[in-house]
Amino acid sequence: MVRPLRLVYCGTPDFAVPTLHALLAAGHEIALVITQPDRPVGRKQTMTAPAVKMHAQQLGLSVEQPEKIRRNEALQQRLEQLAPDAMVVVAYGRILPEWMLRLPRLGCINLHGSLLPRHRGAAPIQWALAMGDAVTGNTTMLLDEGLDTGPILLQQMMPIAPEHTAVELFSLLAEAGAPLMVETLAGLANGTIAPQRQDESKATVARLLEREDGRMDFAAYTATQLWNRWRGFQPWPGAFTTWQGKKLIAHRVRPAEQAGAAVAGRVMAVDQRLLVACAAGTWLEMEELQMEGRNRVPAKEFLRGTTVSAETRFGDAASFSEV
């Protein structure tokens, strides 16, 4: 039986919410919640609070939203006065400074959505899907001054199903990671967990996504690779190409059984299905699309009133001729 611990919780998005609730349900004291400042969101740039802040306030917890933490003397003094047993960090979004790492007696414990050392970095769930991984999972680790380089405490594996996109996988890993963190804190407090150094030879980096990652390069990737990237890059940056000089968003795609090499990006209509030639003689079916400035529609409706010829290609200006 582990006595309740005094904790400081650092987290920001929805991914961090289940762990916050699990720690309270386990009887631990959350002395302070640290989260990112409110940010403008959407086209109207509405100031929006992080998910963790909203849940923390509903739970009656004290919340801080510092713009800076590295040289924040007021925050440092407050944390020193709180004297937490541990700091729990889940998708906070900032690298903790050295003074914060050495403050709690049990250390700063992080929940990371990958099987470290694979997919270190800001977007592990997205890149696990984009790289076509068959399994992923969660890792709890002691933070150090590197980027996800600290000693591993516990890990759990999770298979990735073909229908999973980043949206589903985020939710699944967030829920599974909450009890893993509770178990990790118990093991650290009881001395039953021995931190294990990461194998640097197996490390990969899951960098922050950029808008251009969503651009579909039909010459560089096979249909399966583009499908995996589409799965990983939901909801942002998604998957897109161009048609007649305008952006064309692919809302649903899937590798097709069609075989035969063709110029990358060539479009073919088969039984009201829209197929695009990709690398290595593979074809991708575009099941649902959206032209810039228009509504999203099934491929069948997209093809209605559109002539597809042997010269039709995605990614080029004036690639379609309309009837």
N, C-alpha and C positions, 0 to 999 in steps of 0.2 A: 504494500500500500504506500503510495507516494503522497507526502503531505502537499497541500496546495502551494504552488509557486507564485511568486510575484513576478509578473511579466510586463514588458513593454512590447506592443504589437506594431509592426511596421508593414503596411500593405495599402494597396490602392484600388485595383479593379475588382470586378465580380469574382475572378479566380481566387481572391484572398478572403472572400466572405465566409465560406464554409469552415475554414480553419478557425476564424475568429469565434464563431458560434461553438465549435467543438471544444475549444479551450475553456470557455466559460462553462459549458456543460460538464466538463471534467472536474470542475471545482477550482480552477486556477483563477487568480486575481489578475485582471488586466488593469494595471495602474495607469496606463496611458496608451493611447492609440496615436501613432504618427502616420500621416498620409500626405499625398501630394495636394497642393493648393487647388481650389476650384478652377476649372478651365472653360473657355468658350467652346461650345460644341455645335456642330451643324451649320447649315447655311445662314441661319440667323445669329450664329455665334452667341447662343444663350449660355450664360454662366451656369455650369453644372458641377455639383459636388461629386467626388469619387464615391463609388459604391460602398467602400469601407467606411467612409465618414458617415454616410446616411444610416448604415446599420449600427455603427458605434453610438450615434446619437440616440437612435431608437432604444438601444440597450442601456442608455444612461452613462456611457463611458466618457471620460475626458479625452478630447481630441486636440492635437496640434497639427498645423499645416505649414511647416517652415518652408520658405522659398529656398533657403540654403541651410546645409547642415554641417559642412566641413569646418567652418569657422563661426559657429553659432554659439557664443558663450552662454547666452540665456538658456538655450536648450541643454547644453552640457551641464550647467549647474542644476537644472531641474532633474535631469536623469541621475546625476550623482546623488541628489537628495532622495530620489525614489529608491535607489539601490536595488534594482531588479535582480532576481536570480538569473534571468535569461531574457534575451530579446529575440522575439520570433519575427522572421522576415519572410513575407510571401508577396512576391510581385510588387515590391515597393516602388521600384523604378529608378533607384539611385544606389551607387556603390557607397557603402558606409565608410566613414573615415576611421583612421586607426584608433582615435580616442574612444569612439563608440564601440569598436570591436573588443577592446580590452576592459570595458566597464562591467559587464555582468559576470558573475562568478562561474556560470555554466557556459558562457559564451553567447554568440549571436547565431541562432539556428535558422537555416533557410530551407524552405520547401521549393524545389525546382522541378518543373514539369518535363523531365527527361531522365534517361538512365545514364547519368554522368559516368565517365567524362564525355559521352556523346552529346552533342548539341548544347554546348555551353553558350550562354548569351541571352539576348533579349527575346528571341522568338523560337524557342525549342519545339513547341507543339506544331507550329506552322511548318518548320523545316523537316520535322520527322515525317509529316505527310508528304511534303513536296519531294523528299528524297526517296519516297516509296518504302519506308521502313514498315516491317510487318508487326513489330512490337514497339512499345514505348513504356512509359511508367513515370514514377515519381522518385525523387531522391531527397532525403534530408541530409544536410551537411552543416559543418561548422564553417562560418564565413571567415575568410582571410582577406587580405588586401587585393587579391587578384579577382578576375572575372570568373566566378563559379569554379574556382580551383581548390577550394577548401576540402578537408578530409570528409569522406562519406560516413554517414551514421547508419541510415537504413535505406533500403530500396524496395520498391514493389513494381512488378511488371504488369502490363496491360496489353492485350492484343489489339491491333488496329484493324477494324473491320472495313471491307470495301466501301460501305456506305458512309463511313465517317468523314466529315469535313472538320476543319479546325473548330467550328462552332460546337459540334457535338463533343469533340475530344477535350476541349477546354472544360466543359461542364463535367464530364466523366472524371477527368484527372483532378479537378478541384474537389469534388466530393470524396474521391478515394484518398486524396492527400491529407484531408483533415484528421482522420483517425491515425494516420501514419505519424503526423506531428505529435499527437497526444502520446502515442507509444514511444516516440523518440525522447520526449521530455522525461517520461517515466524512466526510461533506460539510462539517460544521462544522470538523473537525480539518484538512481540506485547504483550507479557505477557498473551496469551490466552491458553497456554498449562501448565497444572499443573503436574509436575513429580509425578509418582506413584511408591511407593515402591514395589519391587517384593515379591511374595509369596514364601518364602523359602521352604514351605512344598511341593511345586510342582516342585522344581528344579531337573533337571537331567543334567548329564555331557556328552557331545559329545567329547570324547577324540580324540586326533590325531590318525589317522589310522596307522597301522603297516602292514608290508608285510604279516604276518601270519593271519591277519584278512581275507585274501582272500582264505585261505585253507578251503575246503568244508568238514565239519564234518557231514557226513550223519547220524551218530548215535545220535548226539546232536540236530539236527534241522530237522523240517519238510520240505517238499518240498516247501511250501509257504515261510517259513522263509529263506531257502536258495535262493529262487528267489528274495526275498526282499533284502537280503545281496548282491546278484549279482547286482541288480539295484543300490544300494547305493554305491557300491565299484567300479563304472566305472568312469574314465578309470583305476584307480589304487586303491587298489592292484588287482582288478579284482576278478575272481573266478577260483580256480585251485584245482586239486587233483593229484594223481599219477597213472601211469600204467606202469608195467614192470620196476619199479624203476625210471621212468622219469616223468618229469612234464607234466601234461595234462591240458591245459587251456580251460575253458568253456566260449566261446564267446557269446553264446545265450542259455538261458535255460528257462523253463516254467513248472509250476506244471502240472502233467498229471492226467487224470481221472482214471488211473489204480488204483485199490484198492487191498489190501491184504498185510499182514505183511510178511516181508522177512528180512534176515540178512542185516543190514545196509551196503550200498555200493554195494549190489548185482546188477549186470547188466543184463538187459533183452532186447532182440531185438524183437520188435513187428511191423510187417509190415514196415520194414526198418526204424523204429524209435528206438532210444536208450534211455531206461528208467533205472533209478537208484533208488534203494530202500532207503528211508529216514526214519526218526523217525515217530512213531505213524501210521505205515502202509501206509504212503504216498509215492508217486513216482514222481521223477523229470525227465522231458524230456530234454536231452542234444541235442539241435538243431544244434549247430555249435561248433566244437572243433578244437584244435590245439595241436598236439604232439610237444614236445620239439625238435627244429631243423627242423620242417616241416611247411608246409603252413596250414592255417586254412581251414577247409573243412566242408560241411554239414555232419550230422550224417550218412546219407545214404552212402556217399562216405567213411566215416570212417569205417563203418561196412563191406564194400566190402573187401573180402579176409580175414575176421576175424571170427573165430569161437567163439561164446558165449555159455558157458555152465552154468549149475546150480551153479558151483563154481566160476564163473567169478565175480570179485569184483573190484571196484575202490578203490584206497587208499592203495592197497597191491601190493607188488612186484610180477611180473609174474602172473598177474591176467587175461591176455588174452593169448590165443595160436593162432598163425597166421597160415593160410593155406599156 
